[in-house]
Amino acid sequence: MEARAYLRNTRISPRKVQIVLDLIRNKPVDTALATLDLTPKAASPILAKLLKSAMANAENNHNMDKDNLYVAECFVTPGPIMKRIMPRAQGRAFRILKRTSHITIVLKEKE
């Protein structure tokens, strides 16, 4: 039995999210939440909210005990990229890539 939570098209680069996800993988949810609260990264509040959503899904939809939950899987995949143009010198135009992310967190119960 597992509980999942997804966050789609988040306006943050997958590379930045991956650093924080590596910190909480295979940790109990209370330890993972504490880690996210104390990590000074832009992805931390986003992931904390997503983790709380996954905990609520586990408790309400799957009748799992929230004291025995741990982060079984967590991964990020790149979403659509918004392409923007920045004017540069002598009439040139440089492209700016505004990257987005799809984030997934899977919780399971310890046995």
N, C-alpha and C positions, 0 to 999 in steps of 0.2 A: 504494500500500500504506500502510495506517495502522494504528496500535495505539490502542486506547481503554481507558480505565479510568473506572468510575462509582463514585460514592459516594452512596447514597440515604439519605434521612431523617436527615441529620446535624443535630444539635441546635445550629445556629448560624444566625443571620439571613442571608438571601441578600445583603442590602445590605452586610454586613460582609465577606462572601466576595468580592464583586465588586471591591472596592477592591484586594485582593491579586492577583486574577486578571488585572487590567489591567497589573500590573507584570511578569508573566511571559509574556504573550501574544507569539508570534512570536520567542521567544528560544531559543537552544540549551539543551538540558536541563541541562548543567553550570552555565551561567550562571543558569538559572531556579532550580536547587537552591540555589546560593549566595545568590541574592536572597531566597529563602524563609527560609534560615537566619538572615539578618541583618535580617529585617523583624519588628519587634515588634508583631505583630497576633495576635489569637486564632486566625485562620484559617490562619496560616502553617504550624504543625506538621501540621495536617490535610491541607493541600494538598501538603506535602512528602512525606507518606506516600503520597498518591494518585499523585503524580508518579513516585515510585519504583515503584509498582505498574504504572503505564503503561509504564515503561521495561522492567520485567521481562516484561510481556506482549509488547512489541515484540521483545525478544531471544529469548524462549523459544518463543512461538507463531508469530511471523512471520519469524524468522531475519533481523532487521534489525540493522544495525551501530549499536551504542549511541553511538559517537562522532559519527555524522552525524545524530542525532535532534534535532528541534526541536519546540516546542509550537505546533502548527498551529492548533488551536482549543482554547479553554477557556471554559466558560460555566457559569452557575448558574441554576437555576430554583427557584421556591418549592415546597416540599413541603407536606404537611398541617400545619395550624396547630392546636396544642393550646390550647384555651380554658380559662382558669382564672379563678377569682373571688377578688378581694381585698376583704375587708370594709372599709367606710369609715364615716365618722361618720353618726350619726342613722339607722342601719339601712340605709344604701345599700350597694350592691355594685358595684364597678368591675371591668371585665373586663380580664384580662391575656392577651395573645396571645403564646404561646411558639412562635416561628416555626422551621421546619425548611427544609433545603435539599437539592436534588439537584444534585450537582456532576459535570461531565464534563470529562475532559482527553483530547485527541486528539493523538498524536505522529505525525509523518511524517519521512521521510528526506530530507536535502538531496541534490540531484542534481549 
